[in-house]
Amino acid sequence: MFTGIVEAVGVVETIETRGEVVRLVVDEPRLAAEVALGDSVALNGACLTIAEVGAQKLCFDAIQETLQRTSLGRIESGARVNLERAMRADARFDGHIVQGHVDETGCIRSWQKDGTDVRLFVETSHGFADSLVEKGSVTIDGVSLTVVGVAADGFDVALIPHTLEVTVLGERVLGDTVNLEGDILGKYVKRYIERLGAPVVAGAA
């Protein structure tokens, strides 16, 4: 489990295809010194297992399911990525409950900037939008954010300067693909209501 509070931003140094698996080597010295083989780390919101660790580098193996369902299948060497280790049971719980299981990818459709106020609209499927509510939680590339508004084809969030500085979201541009994970509580409620046959209305509180 994760919280959506990014610990560090690493750089993808190399990408190596090994049959059906792709090895991602990420340079981030501080985390590399604090993790161990087998630890779980969210990379742009996708939970991966450390397959190898060096003095400054973390190595992950991504299977085809991960590559096809997340933006990691399109990642290139030199890309900067958000990193978060799995939450410790005795740690303070900031952000919200994040599984590291990407529900789908979305597309950045608009940026609106007014001074330090930044609004980001992400285009999604109708099904994903239906699972969101205003003031609820959503994860974009592993960053825990609050939903400002919900539309039939997406949602928007407000980004504070600190988030733009310490994550890769400040580097995103129109048309970029981002990993999305909805609030786990909202997903279970939506599934339960659907099984009862009741309609789910996007944005309903």
Secondary structure, DSSP 8 states (H G I E B T S, - for coil): -B-S---EEEEEEEEEEETTEEEEEEE-HHHHTT--TT-EEEETTEEEEEEEE-SSEEEEEE-HHHHHHSGGGG--TT-EEEEEE---TTS---S--B-S---EEEEEEEEEEETTEEEEEEE--HHHHHT--TT-EEEETTEEEEEEEEETTEEEEEE-HHHHHHSGGGG--TT-EEEEEE-HHHHHHHHHHHHHT----TT--
